[in-house]
Amino acid sequence: DDGSQLWLNYDLIKDAKQRESYAPFTKFIAVASDNQTLKIAAEELQTGLQGLLGKKIATVKTATASGGIILNVNKNAPSSTNISNEGYEIYTEKGNIIISSKTEAGVLYGTFELLRAIQTGRSLAKLSITSSPKVKIRMLNHWDNANGTVERGYAGSSMWKWNELPHRVDPRYVMYARANASIGINATSINNVNASSRFLTAEYLEKIKAVADVLRPYGIKVFISVNFRSPRTLGGLKTSDPLDPEVRKWWNDKTKEIHQYIPDFGGYLVKANSEGEPGPQDYGRTHADGANMLAEAMRPFSGIVIWRAFVYNADPNGDRFKEGYAQFKPLDGAFDPKVIVQVKNGPIDFMPREPFHPMFGAFPKTTLGMEFQITQEYLGQSTHLTYLAPMFKECLDTDTYAKGQGSTVAKVIDGSLYNASNSLMAGVANTGSDDNWCGHPFNQSNWYAFGRLAWDHTLSSEQIASEWIRMTLTQTKPTEQKISDMMLKSHPIYVSYTYPLGTSHMMGESHHYGPEPWLAKSARPDWTSVYYHRADSIGLGFDRTGKVSNALQLYSPEVQKKWGNPDQCPLDYLLWFHHVPWTKKLSTGRSLWDELCVRYYDGVVQVGNLQKTWESLKADIDPEIFENVKGRLKIQEKEALWWRDACVLYFGEHSKMPLPKPLTPPQRTLNEVKKLVEIYHLR
Ligand SMILES: CO[C@H]1[C@H](O)[C@@H](O)[C@H](O)O[C@@H]1C(=O)O
């Protein structure tokens, strides 16, 4: 098993009794219409049950006996059932299992839920499931380039073969569609937000159309990331000013043209005036001017405009933490209803642990979408085992107190806090052309977890891990439990040997691989490490209280209270908000310096424990996957040591304090670690 079938490998259920228990419900599949989506659902059931039960199952038009699975689209289902268009019900009636929804896509989602029930060993005897997605647009953002590379991709080159399309349509697109549909993902933006105008040419629209045609029956809409300067680069206009009538006409025409290829086009995703990308500010206009121009072009159609809030200027005296908020806050209420503003989970940039972005809860008149990063740019890329569901949930479950207690980030995102009519959760994809799609075999679990949480953010990290392990790795309970334990501990372990106590942004410059806490000079001050950790002879951390940047003031008073006092701030967030003296005693009873060292050292020890646990599971795991993970855990251990030694040695030069007992000295000198990291900068 090379992992190419992801969590849909449908391996035979080993326990014969269990297989038999499903026999009374799997005698036939009834599907009345020949709608393509329903056909796909029926075929998925056939493939799945063939694999899981080793049983060939026929499809019929109408059920004449009991003991089958009936796929049922009920467009007029009473609204009292409280199920949204994409939601489904699964129940038993007259000895049949009914999967029912108002839409074909809903039936497909229900079908995957039934298969998941069997894959994870649940009983079908008294099924009664109703499920509706909590978020409307559940989307992958690909940072894939036209030349086949992937920005921050760690699983090979792009999965989109632009040089082959539209003539050759890679069969992997179908696998991709199945995988996404199985977790409820219903949208995908196919190209990098650092966007090439090429994607708006007729040549590329034909290619994108071919992809959209594959994804459509799986309920997935295609979006395109656009370059704001396209009216100039493609249209030959003198400007891309969003208030210029010719520019507006260009976008209107382009949007119409796109719809000739893709009638159900999802819409535009835009990174503007961020990290050198063009945008409305180039012409003295606002983000709202830019977004609303595109929304107007989209007016005749169902599509939308997703405008990113990831913006920051290079102000050495400012605080990047406050930038997105500062630029967007005056525009709350100014955006067209077709616009969703997509905000990264934290205010800086996908750091391993960030406080939630202060925009969440502060924009009652704007629809805010969530942007998570599934690809592990700062989280071990393809060599560290890091399960991200707990990190996603930590953000979603945090209370913004925007409308009193219980105003969680999740409620901002699912639209319930401000009664938003649309909602969005996006994840930067980690897919590539690697056989197993995601590089590290465990990285697949982050794609899976993202989709499951976008559908239902109340699912627990434990449940999602358990599902994924059973569907992907093993059905043996004790093994499952051990792997689940590894996964649930993995994010805290990673944070421990990289960014403990609320430190951030100390990675190697530009490639973002490995530690570089000493980085003090870069093209921009806020691309260095010293800007963030602010280590000096007194202490460590960025003071964001009223004394210095006062970024804390962007949060509601309850949140300020929770994080604003260094004696009460949870240690995991401490150095995000406070410059703490090295000698200050923390709640653990240790000084800041001692606590920092203990965490760096413990992280490395824990990676050793992950290795030991994995080794003990050898007999139960597919040999190829076993060796693959084993090798990567070795790399993880080596790199955890780099991080530990780099940070402890570097910060030690500031604190001038000895390592607490019983920690043994680092394996290298600071210069030796620096040399290791410098290799990655050699040309
Ligand atoms: C697409 O650019 C990325 C950039 O590679 C990445 O290092 C940074 O984290 O975020 C940017 C963004 O989100 O726009």
The ligand as an ORCA input file, in Angstrom:
! r2SCAN-3c Opt
* xyz 0 1
  C       1.926     32.443     -0.507
  O       2.884     33.163      0.211
  C       3.102     32.756      1.550
  C       4.585     32.579      1.870
  O       5.176     31.629      1.033
  C       4.718     32.077      3.283
  O       6.074     31.999      3.650
  C       3.988     32.940      4.261
  O       3.815     32.169      5.412
  O       2.685     33.279      3.831
  C       2.532     33.768      2.535
  C       1.031     33.996      2.314
  O       0.260     33.396      3.034
  O       0.657     34.764      1.438
*
